[in-house]
Amino acid sequence: MPAGLPSPIPETGGGMPAHLRDLTDRARTYVEAASSANTRRAYASDWKHFTAWCRRQNLSPFPPDPEVVGLYITACASGSSSGSSRGTQHGKPNSVSTIERRLAAIGWNCTQRGMALDRKDRAIATVMAGIRNTHAAPPRQKEALLPEDLTAMLETLDRGSLRGLRDRAMLLIGFAGGLRRSEITGLDLARDQTEDGRGWIEILDKGLLVTLRGKTGWREVEIGRGSSDATCPVSATETWIKFAKLAKGPLFRRVNGKGKDVGPERLNDQEVARLVKRAALAAGVRGDLSESQREHLFAGHSLRAGLASSAEVDERYVQKHLGHASAEMTRKYQRRRDRFRVNLTKAAGL
């Protein structure tokens, strides 16, 4: 596991029987699989930040003291969590979401060490409630990419290169499947082919069946064939597999050797965000804004939000497609929908 993250499974000792050492190693593998790599990295970074702050204040992170944690999140909210022991150096205050994640990381790390942190203690809960009331702001959502935007973005890609074929398939699958960036890059060519895969694809006559492992279990996403080969996600995927000569393992991989060779390594999910941003800027999407403004508008979620905003079907189908537990969550993704399609004012007779 990453540095700073403890494992609840003890290290195997030399005196432990061989069959128990094997079980211990397997248990440690399951511990790692309990959370995503991104979550583990974030928790490791947050724990390091907290313990460094404790050292500067001549405080101990153990045993977990709610008053110490309450002071820490106060420092995060005021921008002094990275300052000196006297707290005179101020930086940029952390956002509420960052503070909540750091609080979760502290609790998780304490639990892994067999020490419970009472987050309901008033020294934490009351301070956190005050931070939310004082600093909470509406989330800054990424811009939704609509079909016409995506079509323009596809035109900026090189159809004659492997990288262009790969990027084309990634954009189309991400949009049509309403997939998260980690779900896109986590796909394999078939079932049970890699240990780090998050799902796999099956190419059928009528479309692409994507099986995904999410936070709440497994789900299937049906991606139908498009009305045109130029914008068909299934056709784009078939073309990428054919010319990349893929037979087994990760679906989306790095293109090496000046764009002529496909490596065995799975593409990092950050590449999806970079691709979306790069292609959107090149296509002139939201050209009414300055380039600096546009750079902050687009990311991997722009594809997912784009499908939710543009699919003219019953909302429940979009909800199922995106794997949302509630319709309210689906509506948060509908960035450019007709917000006043249902006018209750007129319906009430006013």
C-alpha positions as CSV (number, residue, x, y, z in Angstrom):
1,M,0.0,0.0,0.0
2,P,1.2,3.6,-0.5
3,A,3.4,5.1,2.2
4,G,1.5,6.4,5.1
5,L,-1.4,4.0,4.8
6,P,-1.4,1.3,7.4
7,S,-2.7,-2.2,6.7
8,P,-4.9,-3.9,9.3
9,I,-3.2,-7.2,8.3
10,P,0.1,-7.7,10.2
11,E,3.3,-8.5,8.4
12,T,4.0,-12.1,8.0
13,G,6.6,-13.3,10.5
14,G,9.2,-16.0,10.0
15,G,7.6,-18.2,12.6
16,M,4.1,-18.2,11.0
17,P,3.1,-21.4,9.1
18,A,3.4,-21.2,5.4
19,H,-0.3,-21.6,4.7
20,L,-1.1,-18.7,7.1
21,R,1.5,-16.5,5.4
22,D,-0.2,-17.2,2.1
23,L,-3.6,-16.2,3.6
24,T,-2.1,-13.1,5.1
25,D,-0.7,-12.0,1.8
26,R,-4.0,-12.6,0.1
27,A,-5.9,-10.7,2.9
28,R,-3.5,-7.7,2.3
29,T,-4.4,-7.8,-1.4
30,Y,-8.1,-7.7,-0.5
31,V,-7.5,-4.7,1.8
32,E,-6.0,-2.8,-1.1
33,A,-9.0,-3.8,-3.3
34,A,-11.4,-2.3,-0.7
35,S,-10.7,1.2,-2.0
36,S,-9.6,2.7,-5.3
37,A,-6.0,3.6,-6.0
38,N,-7.1,7.3,-6.2
39,T,-8.7,7.1,-2.8
40,R,-5.7,5.5,-1.2
41,R,-3.4,8.1,-2.7
42,A,-5.6,10.9,-1.4
43,Y,-5.9,9.4,2.1
44,A,-2.1,9.0,2.2
45,S,-1.5,12.6,1.2
46,D,-4.1,13.9,3.7
47,W,-2.7,11.8,6.6
48,K,0.8,13.1,5.8
49,H,-0.6,16.7,5.9
50,F,-2.3,16.1,9.2
51,T,0.7,14.5,10.9
52,A,3.0,17.3,9.6
53,W,0.7,19.9,11.1
54,C,0.7,18.0,14.4
55,R,4.5,18.0,14.5
56,R,4.6,21.8,13.9
57,Q,2.2,22.3,16.8
58,N,4.1,19.9,19.1
59,L,1.0,17.8,19.2
60,S,0.6,14.0,18.8
61,P,-1.8,12.5,16.3
62,F,-2.2,9.5,18.7
63,P,-4.4,8.7,20.4
64,P,-6.9,10.5,18.2
65,D,-8.1,13.6,20.1
66,P,-11.2,15.3,18.8
67,E,-10.0,18.7,20.1
68,V,-6.7,18.4,18.1
69,V,-8.7,17.4,15.0
70,G,-11.1,20.3,15.5
71,L,-8.1,22.7,15.7
72,Y,-6.6,21.1,12.5
73,I,-9.8,21.5,10.4
74,T,-10.0,25.1,11.7
75,A,-6.5,25.7,10.5
76,C,-7.4,24.2,7.1
77,A,-10.4,26.5,6.8
78,S,-8.4,29.6,7.8
79,G,-5.5,28.8,5.5
80,S,-2.9,28.3,8.3
81,S,-2.6,24.5,8.1
82,S,0.6,24.8,6.2
83,G,2.1,27.6,8.3
84,S,4.5,27.7,11.2
85,S,3.9,26.5,14.7
86,R,2.7,29.9,15.7
87,G,0.1,29.9,12.9
88,T,1.3,33.3,11.5
89,Q,1.9,32.1,7.9
90,H,-1.4,31.9,6.0
91,G,-2.0,30.3,2.7
92,K,-5.1,29.6,0.6
93,P,-7.9,28.2,2.7
94,N,-9.0,24.7,1.9
95,S,-12.4,24.2,0.3
96,V,-15.2,22.5,2.4
97,S,-15.0,19.4,0.2
98,T,-11.2,19.1,0.8
99,I,-11.6,19.5,4.6
100,E,-14.3,16.8,4.6
101,R,-12.0,14.5,2.7
102,R,-9.2,15.1,5.1
103,L,-11.4,14.5,8.0
104,A,-12.5,11.2,6.4
105,A,-8.8,10.3,5.8
106,I,-7.9,10.9,9.5
107,G,-10.8,8.7,10.6
108,W,-9.9,6.0,8.2
109,N,-6.2,6.0,9.2
110,C,-7.1,5.9,12.9
111,T,-9.5,2.9,12.3
112,Q,-6.8,1.0,10.5
113,R,-4.5,1.5,13.5
114,G,-7.2,0.2,15.8
115,M,-8.0,3.6,17.3
116,A,-11.5,5.1,16.8
117,L,-12.0,8.8,16.1
118,D,-15.4,10.1,17.3
119,R,-16.3,12.4,14.5
120,K,-19.6,13.2,16.3
121,D,-17.7,14.7,19.2
122,R,-18.8,18.4,19.5
123,A,-15.1,19.5,19.1
124,I,-15.3,18.2,15.5
125,A,-18.9,18.1,14.6
126,T,-19.7,21.7,15.7
127,V,-16.6,23.1,14.1
128,M,-17.3,21.3,10.9
129,A,-20.9,22.5,10.9
130,G,-19.7,26.1,11.3
131,I,-17.2,25.7,8.5
132,R,-19.9,24.4,6.2
133,N,-22.2,27.3,7.1
134,T,-19.5,29.9,6.6
135,H,-17.5,28.6,3.6
136,A,-19.8,26.2,1.7
137,A,-20.4,27.3,-1.9
138,P,-22.3,25.7,-4.8
139,P,-20.1,23.2,-6.6
140,R,-18.3,24.4,-9.7
141,Q,-19.5,21.9,-12.3
142,K,-17.7,21.1,-15.5
143,E,-19.3,22.2,-18.7
144,A,-21.4,19.6,-20.5
145,L,-20.3,18.7,-24.0
146,L,-23.3,18.4,-26.3
147,P,-23.3,16.2,-29.5
148,E,-22.4,19.1,-31.8
149,D,-19.4,19.9,-29.5
150,L,-18.3,16.3,-29.5
151,T,-18.6,16.1,-33.3
152,A,-16.4,19.2,-33.7
153,M,-13.9,17.7,-31.2
154,L,-13.6,14.5,-33.2
155,E,-12.7,16.5,-36.3
156,T,-9.6,17.8,-34.5
157,L,-8.2,14.2,-34.1
158,D,-5.8,12.6,-36.6
159,R,-7.8,9.8,-38.3
160,G,-4.6,8.3,-39.7
161,S,-2.7,7.8,-36.4
162,L,-3.1,5.2,-33.7
163,R,-3.3,7.9,-31.1
164,G,-6.1,9.6,-33.0
165,L,-8.0,6.3,-33.4
166,R,-7.6,5.6,-29.7
167,D,-8.7,9.1,-28.6
168,R,-11.7,8.9,-30.9
169,A,-12.9,5.7,-29.3
170,M,-12.3,7.0,-25.8
171,L,-14.3,10.2,-26.4
172,L,-17.2,8.3,-28.0
173,I,-17.4,5.5,-25.5
174,G,-17.1,8.0,-22.6
175,F,-19.9,10.1,-24.0
176,A,-22.3,7.4,-25.2
177,G,-21.7,5.3,-22.1
178,G,-21.8,8.2,-19.7
179,L,-18.7,6.8,-18.1
180,R,-16.3,8.2,-15.6
181,R,-12.7,8.6,-16.7
182,S,-11.6,5.8,-14.4
183,E,-14.3,3.6,-15.9
184,I,-13.1,4.4,-19.5
185,T,-9.4,3.5,-18.8
186,G,-10.3,0.6,-16.5
187,L,-11.9,-1.4,-19.3
188,D,-10.4,-4.7,-20.6
189,L,-11.0,-6.5,-23.9
190,A,-12.8,-9.4,-22.1
191,R,-13.6,-10.7,-18.6
192,D,-11.0,-11.7,-16.0
193,Q,-8.0,-10.5,-18.1
194,T,-6.2,-8.2,-15.6
195,E,-6.2,-7.7,-11.8
196,D,-6.5,-3.9,-12.0
197,G,-9.4,-3.8,-14.5
198,R,-12.7,-2.2,-13.6
199,G,-14.7,-3.9,-16.2
200,W,-14.8,-5.3,-19.7
201,I,-16.5,-5.0,-23.1
202,E,-18.4,-7.3,-25.3
203,I,-19.0,-6.3,-29.0
204,L,-22.4,-7.6,-30.1
205,D,-24.4,-7.1,-33.4
206,K,-26.5,-4.3,-32.0
207,G,-23.9,-2.5,-29.9
208,L,-21.3,-2.7,-27.1
209,L,-22.1,-4.2,-23.7
210,V,-19.9,-2.7,-21.0
211,T,-19.8,-4.4,-17.6
212,L,-18.4,-2.2,-14.8
213,R,-17.5,-2.6,-11.2
214,G,-18.6,0.4,-9.2
215,K,-18.8,1.5,-5.6
216,T,-22.2,-0.2,-5.2
217,G,-21.5,-3.4,-7.2
218,W,-21.5,-4.5,-10.8
219,R,-23.6,-2.9,-13.5
220,E,-24.1,-3.2,-17.2
221,V,-24.1,-0.3,-19.7
222,E,-25.5,-0.8,-23.2
223,I,-23.9,1.4,-25.9
224,G,-25.9,1.1,-29.1
225,R,-24.5,1.5,-32.5
226,G,-24.7,5.1,-33.9
227,S,-26.6,6.3,-37.0
228,S,-23.3,7.2,-38.7
229,D,-19.9,5.4,-38.7
230,A,-18.3,8.8,-38.2
231,T,-19.8,9.1,-34.7
232,C,-20.5,5.5,-33.8
233,P,-18.7,4.5,-30.5
234,V,-18.9,0.8,-31.4
235,S,-17.3,1.3,-34.9
236,A,-14.6,3.6,-33.4
237,T,-13.8,0.9,-30.8
238,E,-13.7,-1.9,-33.4
239,T,-11.3,0.3,-35.5
240,W,-9.0,1.0,-32.6
241,I,-8.8,-2.7,-31.6
242,K,-8.1,-3.7,-35.2
243,F,-5.3,-1.3,-36.0
244,A,-3.8,-1.5,-32.5
245,K,-3.8,-5.3,-32.9
246,L,-5.2,-5.8,-29.4
247,A,-6.1,-9.3,-28.3
248,K,-6.0,-9.3,-24.5
249,G,-5.7,-7.0,-21.6
250,P,-6.4,-3.2,-21.2
251,L,-8.5,-1.7,-23.9
252,F,-7.0,1.8,-23.9
253,R,-3.2,1.9,-23.7
254,R,-0.3,4.2,-24.2
255,V,0.8,4.8,-27.8
256,N,4.6,4.9,-28.0
257,G,7.4,5.2,-30.6
258,K,6.2,8.4,-32.2
259,G,2.7,7.1,-32.4
260,K,3.5,3.9,-34.2
261,D,3.5,1.3,-31.3
262,V,1.0,0.4,-28.7
263,G,2.4,-0.4,-25.3
264,P,1.0,-3.0,-22.8
265,E,0.4,-0.5,-20.0
266,R,-3.1,0.8,-19.2
267,L,-3.7,4.5,-19.8
268,N,-3.9,6.6,-16.7
269,D,-7.4,8.1,-16.1
270,Q,-5.9,11.6,-16.0
271,E,-5.3,11.2,-19.7
272,V,-9.1,11.3,-20.3
273,A,-9.4,14.7,-18.7
274,R,-6.4,16.0,-20.7
275,L,-7.9,14.7,-23.9
276,V,-11.3,16.3,-23.3
277,K,-9.7,19.6,-22.4
278,R,-7.3,19.6,-25.4
279,A,-9.9,18.6,-28.0
280,A,-12.5,21.0,-26.7
281,L,-10.1,23.9,-26.9
282,A,-8.9,22.9,-30.4
283,A,-12.6,22.6,-31.6
284,G,-13.4,26.1,-30.2
285,V,-16.1,24.9,-27.9
286,R,-17.5,27.8,-25.9
287,G,-15.6,30.2,-28.1
288,D,-17.6,33.1,-26.6
289,L,-15.2,32.9,-23.6
290,S,-11.6,33.6,-23.2
291,E,-9.1,30.8,-23.5
292,S,-8.2,31.0,-19.8
293,Q,-11.9,30.7,-18.9
294,R,-12.4,27.8,-21.2
295,E,-9.4,25.9,-19.8
296,H,-11.3,25.4,-16.5
297,L,-14.6,24.4,-18.0
298,F,-13.8,21.0,-19.4
299,A,-12.7,17.6,-17.9
300,G,-13.6,14.0,-18.0
301,H,-17.0,14.6,-16.4
302,S,-17.9,16.8,-19.4
303,L,-18.7,13.7,-21.4
304,R,-20.9,12.1,-18.7
305,A,-22.7,15.4,-18.2
306,G,-23.1,15.8,-21.9
307,L,-25.0,12.6,-22.3
308,A,-27.3,13.4,-19.4
309,S,-28.0,16.8,-20.8
310,S,-28.7,15.8,-24.4
311,A,-30.4,12.4,-24.3
312,E,-34.0,13.0,-25.2
313,V,-35.5,10.0,-23.4
314,D,-37.3,9.4,-20.1
315,E,-35.1,10.5,-17.2
316,R,-35.3,7.1,-15.6
317,Y,-33.4,5.6,-18.5
318,V,-30.6,8.2,-18.1
319,Q,-30.5,7.5,-14.4
320,K,-30.1,3.7,-15.0
321,H,-27.5,4.3,-17.7
322,L,-25.3,6.5,-15.4
323,G,-25.8,4.2,-12.4
324,H,-27.3,6.8,-10.2
325,A,-29.2,5.8,-7.1
326,S,-31.6,8.8,-7.4
327,A,-33.1,11.0,-10.0
328,E,-31.9,14.1,-8.1
329,M,-28.3,13.0,-8.8
330,T,-29.0,12.6,-12.5
331,R,-30.5,16.1,-12.6
332,K,-27.2,17.5,-11.3
333,Y,-25.6,16.2,-14.5
334,Q,-28.1,17.8,-16.8
335,R,-26.2,21.1,-17.2
336,R,-27.9,22.7,-20.2
337,R,-31.3,21.1,-20.0
338,D,-34.5,23.1,-20.4
339,R,-34.9,24.1,-16.8
340,F,-38.4,25.6,-17.3
341,R,-39.8,22.8,-19.4
342,V,-42.4,22.2,-16.6
343,N,-43.8,25.6,-15.6
344,L,-45.6,25.2,-12.3
345,T,-46.5,28.9,-12.1
346,K,-48.7,28.6,-15.2
347,A,-49.9,25.2,-14.2
348,A,-51.1,26.7,-11.0
349,G,-53.1,29.3,-13.0
350,L,-50.9,32.3,-12.5
